[in-house]
Amino acid sequence: MLVRDIMSSPAMAIPAATTLADAYRFMREKGIRHLPVIEGPDLVGVITDRDLRLATSSLVPSPFAPGSPVSTVMSRPPLTADAADPVEDAARTMREKKIGCLPVVEDGRLIGIITGLDLLDALMRMTGADKPSGRLEVRLPDHPGELARLTATLSERGLNVHSILTYPEGPDSVRTVLRIGSIEIRALAGDLRRQRFEVVWPPEKPCPR
């Protein structure tokens, strides 16, 4: 999945000469929290609702007047993403820099914006959580062929796999999260346990006494 698949486009933006009061009013009207700032065709900064509140707060030693231009408090130069960047690269940048949005540029032009909410939507799509499915989580040995063995077992049962995510868990195992086209996940988990797969989710029900 690429940035262009999840970005909001076209992106709303404001000129650098816009006042802080007008920028805040615009954000409230549009229900947004991040705005790219432009000068002519060029992206020159980013401003957020938090920037506006902090800049004009009476708690800061020298608050800006509401009539000050956003260019006085915007973040510059802006961090950006390319439309062809993988979504995970954009997520890594936002996490490392602790920012809530990335304007998206193509050939130097502002064409969109992605936010933390867009990344959550992408996560739901990539995990298959946005469609009816069952969740299965299996701990596999970190050896070649183990994932193939699991998917072959599911295929033998005529089950469709909507998504697979894996991540390392220690030096010798891999946690594998699948979305399966079935709601009979507990029965499936039982079958997999009998075939010596270590199923993490759904948990095994204790035997009644």
N, C-alpha and C positions, 0 to 999 in steps of 0.2 A: 504494500500500500504506500502510495506517494503523497506528498504534501498536497498536490493539486486535487487529490481525491477527497480531502476532508476540509480544505480551506473554505472560508466564506468569501465569495467573490460576486461582484466587485466590492472592494473594501471601502468603507466609509472613511473619509479623511478630512482634516481641517487645515486651512492655511496657517502658517506660522504666526501671522499677525492677529489671529483670533484671540479675543480676551479670555482670561481664565473663567470669568462668569459665563460667557457664551459657550465655552467648551463644556463646562459642567452642565449647563442647561441642555445642550445638544445630547450629551450622554444620557441624561435622565429621560429625555423624550424618546430616544432610540432604544433604551434599555441595554446599553453597552457599557463596558468599563475600560476599554482600551481604544485609543485613536492614533493612527499614524498622522504625522504632521508633514505637510508638503510646502515647498516653495516652488511655484510653477509646476513643472512635471516631476521635480526631484523630491524623493523622500529624504527628509532632513532630521526626523526625530520621531519619538513616540511619547504620548502622555497618557496617564491613567487617572481614574477617579481618585485613587489614593494620592497621587502627586498633587492633584488640585486641592484636596482637603488639607494636606500637610502644608502646602505653600501658603494657604490663606488662613491657617489656624491661628487663633490668638495665643496659643500655647508656645509657638515658636518665637525666638527673640525678635526677628524682623520679618513679619508676615508680608507677603506680596499683596498689593491692592487687587481687588477683583477685576479691575480694568487693565491689568498688566497682560502683555501678550504671552501666549503659551510658549513661545521660544525662550522665555526666561527660565522656565522650570522643566521643560521637556528633557527626556533622556536622549543624548546625542553622543556619538553617532549611533544610529539604531542598529541593533542586531537583527539580522534578517534570515529568511530561509528562501531557498530556490524552489520553484514549483516541482522540480524533478527530484528533490531530496526525498529519501525514505522517511517515513513518519517517525521511526525510532531515532533517527539523527536529530530531528527537530525536538523530540521529547528530551533527548540527552542534553541538548543546548539549553532548553528552558529549565531543566532540573539543575544543571551545573551553574547557570547564571542566576537562578532563582527569580525568573521573570514569568509573567503570566500570558505573554503573547509573543508572536513573531510575525511581523509584516512579511508578505511573500512578494518577491520581485522576480521579474523575468526580463532579461535584456535591459536591466536598470529601471524598469517601470514597475510601479506598485500595482499588483494585480489581485491581491487578496490578503487575508490575515488568518492565522490560526491561534486559538486560545487553548487554555487547559480543558475547557469543556469539549472542544473539538477532539482533543486527544483521548478523552474518556469515551466519546462516541466511537472513535477509531478502535479503542480497546474492545468495546462491545462487539463491533463488527468482526474484528480479527479473531475473537474467541468464540464467535457464533452465539453469543448471549442475547443477540437481538432477534433470534428466531426460536421457535419451539424445538427443544432438544434436551438431551440428558447429559449431565456432567459426570465424567469419569476421570479419576486421577490415579496414576500408577507410578510406583517407583521402580525404575528399570536399572539393571546393572549397566555401567558405562562401557559397554562392549559393542563392537560392530554386529549388526543383525538383530539386536534386541527390539528395537522399534519396529523393524520389519516383521518380526515374529508376532508382536502385538497386533499390528494392523492386519496381518494375514489371518489371525484368529478372528478378528472382527469381520473381515470379509467373508470368511467361511460361514458366518451366521447371517450373511446378507445385510449387514449393518453399514449404513453410510456414515462416514466421518466428516462432519462439517468443518472442524478445525482441530489443529494440533499445536500446542505450545510446549516447549521443553526448556528446562533450565537446570544447570548443574546443582547437585546437592552433595557437597563433600567431594572427596577425590574419586570415589568409586561408583557413584550412582547418579541418575538423572531423573528428575521429577517430570512426568509427562501428563499434561492436562488436555483432555479431549472432549469435544462436544459431539455427541452421537445422536443419530436420527432415531432415537427410541426413548420411551419413557420408562421402559422396564430395566432400569439401571441396576437395581439391587439384585435382580435375578442374574443379570449379566456379570455383575461383580462376583457373585458366588461361583459362577462357571469359571471365571478367570482365576479365582483363588484355588480352585481345584486343579487348575493347570499350572500351579506354582507361580502365578503372577502375584506381586505384592501390591494389592489394591489399597490406596490411601483413602479414596472417596468413591462411593459412599462407605461410611464406616460399617464394619461388620456388626450386625445386631447380636447382643448377648443371647445365649440360649435360655429359654424360660425355665424356671425351676419347678 
